[in-house]
């Protein structure tokens, strides 16, 4: 089976699953939208200067463990980076977007 045929079968299967489970698709889309909003708030909080997890948590009004989870994900995808230490806490900064 060619890669094109495999891709077509996968696409058809996904369409069928979406049609069979619209509530799951809707719930997942809402969760992804919420996560994107939180990530944008975190990035906005560290745009001007690097901040620690507790500082970011206070700025966005979230528990520190949730902020740490989001920062870890953003760091994994090179959206944020460590910018040194402040006492026992790591400072996080927004990674500059490359100009092309």
Buried (B, 14 or more C-beta within 10 A) or exposed (E): EEEEEEEEEEEEEEEEEEEEEEEEEEEEEEEEEEEEEBBEBBBEBBEEEBBBBEBBBBBBEBEBEBBBBBBEBBBEEEBBBEBEEEEEEBBBBBBEEEEE
